């Protein structure tokens, strides 16, 4: 029966649409770009274009195999489906529960990185934590020159520098990196502060130099730390979710600037079954069979004559 064959099929099926994809710098996109976020995803039944607005009429069915959340979507809203009936939920999609929660968390953590400011500023400033005693930073002469030139920009990403003769001292670092240091030390691991701050400074100075100081993206080092935090704290495969929890997660995902991929670029959603496409194919098959039957009858009559 269908009920007895479904579990083995689900256990052995490897969905090609949930494979890893090329990572992109999605954190650095502007809010204006995020508000118009859309994505074209390749599913097992074809290529579909999704927009954030399509989340508004999403119908959550429930959890599947403690890995995915099954939903019905009104694809007629996209304007890309010639045969969709407006208001009908005609597209079955699966949402990766880990990727979805990771996306929610990374955008939440990214917002918490910056200090609140009542005034409009060109470059938002990250929260800082004071380092005592200051870290002596070993930089090349060319890097020291760049550090002096872009001192204020480094300050905006949480790094405060002081210069004494040929020495460079770091007196504050981004709070998110301080939290990472505390976590590592608490777990009995080696300190990472000096190495990770040096990587932040050298990488960001290179970006500033290449963009003539126009860089507005989140520094890669900070982004990597946030991605890791978002992943480790996210819902995992195998975590059971009630229908209410599924609905809550999808609602949170719908508010994200980029809801269609996790922090590492993996798709969070994939189309699985297009009911309109299925109806058209079934109608076509019925028509072909009817035509074939008519031809067979006509051939039989001709043979009799």
Secondary structure by P-SEA (a helix, b strand, c coil): ccccaaaaaaaaccccccccccccccccccaaaaabbbbbbbccccbbbbcccccccccccccccccbbbbcccccccccccccccccccbbbbbcaaaaaaaaaaaaaaaaccccccccccccccbbbbbcccccccccaaaaaaaaaaaaaaaaacbbbbbcccccccccccaaaaaaaaaaaaaccccaaaaaaaaaaaaaaaaaaaaccccccccaaaaaaaaaaaaaacccccccccaaaaaaaaaaaaacccccccccccccccccccaaaaaaaaaaaaaaaaaaaaaaaaaaaaaac
